[in-house]
Amino acid sequence: MSLNTNIQLPVLGRLAHAGHDVSHEGPLLDPFERGVGYLRLSLTRACSMRCTYCRPTTYNNPRDEERLSTSEIEQIVRHLAEHHGLTKVRLTGGDPTSRPDLIKIIKHIALITGITDLAMTTNGLTLARMARRYHEAGLTRVNISLDTLDPNRFAALTGVDGLHRVMRGIESAIDAGLTPIKLNTVVVRGQNDQDLVDLVRFAARPGVEIRFIELMPMGPLADVWHERYLPAEQIKDRLREAMGFEAHYAQGHDAASRYRVKLHTGGHATVGFITPMSCNFCADCNRIRLAADGQIYPCLMDKPAGSLLPALRPGFDSSLVDALLRQALSHKQAEHPMFGQAIMTTIGG
């Protein structure tokens, strides 16, 4: 993949500066006129897993002393929905289930007019006892990390002997109606690439999809990325030995290129491929990310571009929120950088 560094940025007429009136309605735009309709909101940096590709062994669970409060989260989402057309929110982490006020956060966001899709990405360890409560609070659906079906490899990859808990969590999420459930598999050569077919077979059931995610050069494996990276085309080649690709769904703003496959042993599954390295989807990106401490990330693989805290404390300042978000978006590039800047547990996937 090559990144075009010679693109001339158009003037961003909507860019606001602190102290200016930004009360007008309309979508938030980056320099390439890509509108923001999707907020990925990290609630905490804490996570009970220590996945080999995500969290360095020297990185302990932080205290989240500066994390956004429930009311601040509600104010941000309500403002973006009412004034800038936000429709989709994904709660991430760390693991969002580490927040003791998660049910309250879900309830508050679910009541905001205009939010039609409220999803969450989780490691699944607590879903068995909480899935129904999340759904009753207003959560639409969940993505669950599942990198292998082998208990020993699961423990080696995540640092937790918890595959049985995740499997119960998946069943509970299906029963609760948190569908379609999307299983997220980060493919790491030499660690779980032997499990790809078995994972698709497991996902060949109503209400479940599986997405294979290319390893990105960020986090603990950044220095050995070339050794551990398996591109999507090679993943597909391995899958073709056990299934046929029947249909390719329209992608739109979805990060995943999705296919309907038929298993040679019978049954169908929906399989997605998230390809940030071999075939990026930056041209259709409609996302902005907000970390638990208020840092704004216009792009997953770029460094933060400011903080929203000055617009939230001591009181909510909607004009300053807009100014800070537009200023941050002005730094968004046409394509993501080649190497990631953040630790995944800080920013969320």
Secondary structure as the mmCIF struct_conf table of DSSP 4:
data_model
#
loop_
_struct_conf.conf_type_id
_struct_conf.id
_struct_conf.beg_label_comp_id
_struct_conf.beg_label_asym_id
_struct_conf.beg_label_seq_id
_struct_conf.end_label_comp_id
_struct_conf.end_label_asym_id
_struct_conf.end_label_seq_id
HELX_LH_PP_P HELX_LH_PP_P1 ILE A 7 VAL A 11
TURN_TY1_P TURN_TY1_P1 GLY A 13 ARG A 14
TURN_TY1_P TURN_TY1_P2 ALA A 18 GLY A 19
BEND BEND1 HIS A 20 HIS A 20
BEND BEND2 GLY A 26 GLY A 26
STRN STRN1 LEU A 29 LEU A 29
TURN_TY1_P TURN_TY1_P3 PRO A 31 PHE A 32
HELX_LH_PP_P HELX_LH_PP_P2 ARG A 34 ARG A 34
STRN STRN2 GLY A 35 GLY A 35
HELX_LH_PP_P HELX_LH_PP_P3 VAL A 36 VAL A 36
STRN STRN3 TYR A 38 SER A 42
BEND BEND3 ARG A 45 ARG A 45
BEND BEND4 SER A 48 SER A 48
TURN_TY1_P TURN_TY1_P4 THR A 52 CYS A 54
BEND BEND5 ARG A 55 ARG A 55
TURN_TY1_P TURN_TY1_P5 THR A 57 THR A 58
HELX_LH_PP_P HELX_LH_PP_P4 ASN A 60 PRO A 62
TURN_TY1_P TURN_TY1_P6 GLU A 65 GLU A 66
HELX_LH_PP_P HELX_LH_PP_P5 ARG A 67 SER A 69
HELX_RH_AL_P HELX_RH_AL_P1 THR A 70 HIS A 84
STRN STRN4 LYS A 88 THR A 92
BEND BEND6 GLY A 93 GLY A 94
HELX_RH_3T_P HELX_RH_3T_P1 PRO A 96 SER A 98
TURN_TY1_P TURN_TY1_P7 PRO A 100 ASP A 101
HELX_RH_AL_P HELX_RH_AL_P2 LEU A 102 ALA A 110
TURN_TY1_P TURN_TY1_P8 LEU A 111 LEU A 111
BEND BEND7 ILE A 112 ILE A 112
TURN_TY1_P TURN_TY1_P9 THR A 113 GLY A 114
STRN STRN5 ASP A 117 THR A 122
TURN_TY1_P TURN_TY1_P10 LEU A 125 THR A 126
HELX_RH_AL_P HELX_RH_AL_P3 LEU A 127 ALA A 137
TURN_TY1_P TURN_TY1_P11 GLY A 138 GLY A 138
STRN STRN6 ARG A 141 SER A 145
BEND BEND8 LEU A 149 LEU A 149
HELX_RH_AL_P HELX_RH_AL_P4 PRO A 151 THR A 158
BEND BEND9 GLY A 159 VAL A 160
HELX_RH_AL_P HELX_RH_AL_P5 LEU A 163 ALA A 176
TURN_TY1_P TURN_TY1_P12 GLY A 177 GLY A 177
BEND BEND10 PRO A 180 PRO A 180
STRN STRN7 ILE A 181 VAL A 187
TURN_TY1_P TURN_TY1_P13 ARG A 189 ASN A 192
HELX_RH_3T_P HELX_RH_3T_P2 ASP A 193 ASP A 195
HELX_RH_AL_P HELX_RH_AL_P6 LEU A 196 ALA A 203
BEND BEND11 ARG A 205 ARG A 205
TURN_TY1_P TURN_TY1_P14 PRO A 206 GLY A 207
STRN STRN8 VAL A 208 GLU A 214
HELX_LH_PP_P HELX_LH_PP_P6 LEU A 215 MET A 216
BEND BEND12 PRO A 217 PRO A 217
HELX_RH_3T_P HELX_RH_3T_P3 GLY A 219 VAL A 224
HELX_RH_AL_P HELX_RH_AL_P7 TRP A 225 ARG A 228
HELX_RH_AL_P HELX_RH_AL_P8 ALA A 232 ARG A 240
TURN_TY1_P TURN_TY1_P15 GLU A 241 ALA A 242
STRN STRN9 MET A 243 HIS A 248
TURN_TY1_P TURN_TY1_P16 GLY A 252 HIS A 253
BEND BEND13 ALA A 255 ALA A 255
STRN STRN10 ALA A 256 LEU A 263
TURN_TY1_P TURN_TY1_P17 HIS A 264 THR A 265
BEND BEND14 GLY A 266 GLY A 266
STRN STRN11 HIS A 268 ILE A 274
TURN_TY1_P TURN_TY1_P18 PRO A 276 SER A 278
BEND BEND15 CYS A 279 CYS A 279
HELX_RH_3T_P HELX_RH_3T_P4 CYS A 282 ASP A 284
STRN STRN12 ARG A 287 LEU A 290
TURN_TY1_P TURN_TY1_P19 ALA A 292 ASP A 293
BEND BEND16 GLY A 294 GLY A 294
STRN STRN13 GLN A 295 GLN A 295
STRN STRN14 ILE A 296 TYR A 297
BEND BEND17 PRO A 298 CYS A 299
TURN_TY1_P TURN_TY1_P20 LEU A 300 MET A 301
BEND BEND18 ASP A 302 ASP A 302
STRN STRN15 SER A 307 SER A 307
BEND BEND19 LEU A 308 LEU A 308
HELX_RH_AL_P HELX_RH_AL_P9 LEU A 309 LEU A 312
BEND BEND20 ARG A 313 GLY A 315
HELX_RH_AL_P HELX_RH_AL_P10 SER A 318 LEU A 329
TURN_TY1_P TURN_TY1_P21 SER A 330 HIS A 331
BEND BEND21 ALA A 334 GLU A 335
BEND BEND22 MET A 338 PHE A 339
BEND BEND23 ALA A 342 ALA A 342
HELX_RH_AL_P HELX_RH_AL_P11 MET A 344 ILE A 347
#
